[in-house]
Amino acid sequence: MERAESEMNKDTRLSGVLHVLLHLGQVTTPQTSELMAKAMGTNAAVFRRTMAGLREAGYVRSEKGHGGGWTLVKPLTDITLLDVYRALGQPGLFAIGSRNEKSGCKVEQAVNLALADTLTKAQGLIIEQLASITLASLVPANSPGAITHSEAIPASQSTSTA
C-alpha cells in the first residue's frame, strides 16, 4: 500500500539533536535533560538515550546532581553534521527499498540493481555534504530570538544578549 510522503515515519533525531547542540553552543552553564528535552519536543529519558552516542563520541558531557546537566566538550567549529549523524548510529536516509531482494525474475533483479546503485550514489553525495557542514556554520548571525527559546533555555544563561 502506498502512503503519502507526509504520512511516512521520519527519523527526526538528527534534526532535533542538531537543534539542541546549537543551543548548547550558545550557553555557558550545563543544561538539564528536562530543559533540552523540551527544546527537542520529547521527554528527558528519550533525550538522554538519544544523546548517549554523542556522549560516547566525545561531543557532549553530562553531569549528574545539583548544577549538573549537558555541556559541549568540543566547539561547534569542530563538529560536522556527519559526526552527529554517525554518533546517532547512522539512521537510514531513504525509505525506498526493493520489494523482493531475492527475486528469481530478471526484470525485478534489474530494477533492484538500478535502485541499489542509485541509492548508494545518492547516499554518498549526502554523506559528502554532511561532512562539509560544521555546526558553527548553522548558527544564525544577528538573528533576534534564534539563540535561545524563552520556553527552553533561560536567557540569563545565554552567551548572547539576543
NORKALIN-V594717 format. One record per backbone hydrogen bond with DSSP energy under -0.5 kcal/mol. NH is the residue of the N-H (numbers start at 1). CO is the residue of the C=O. Records with the same first field share a line. If there is no record, write none. Layout:
NH: CO / CO
This chain:
7: 4
8: 4 / 5
12: 10
16: 12
17: 13
18: 14
19: 15
20: 16
21: 17
22: 18
23: 19
24: 20
25: 21
26: 23
27: 24
28: 157
29: 157
31: 70
36: 32
37: 33
38: 34
39: 35
40: 36
41: 37 / 38
42: 37
47: 43
48: 44
49: 45
50: 46
51: 47
52: 48
53: 50
55: 51
56: 52
57: 53
58: 55
59: 54
60: 54
61: 71
63: 69
68: 65
69: 63
70: 31
71: 61
73: 59
74: 59
78: 75
79: 76
81: 130 / 133
82: 130
84: 80
85: 81
86: 82
87: 83
88: 84
89: 86
90: 85
103: 100
109: 105
110: 106
111: 107
112: 108
113: 109
114: 110
115: 111
116: 112
117: 113
118: 114
119: 115
120: 116
121: 117
122: 118
123: 119
124: 120
125: 121
126: 122
127: 123
128: 124
129: 125
130: 126
131: 127
132: 128 / 129
133: 130
134: 132
135: 76 / 79
136: 76
138: 135
139: 136
144: 142
145: 162
146: 143
150: 148
152: 149
154: 152
157: 154
158: 155
159: 26
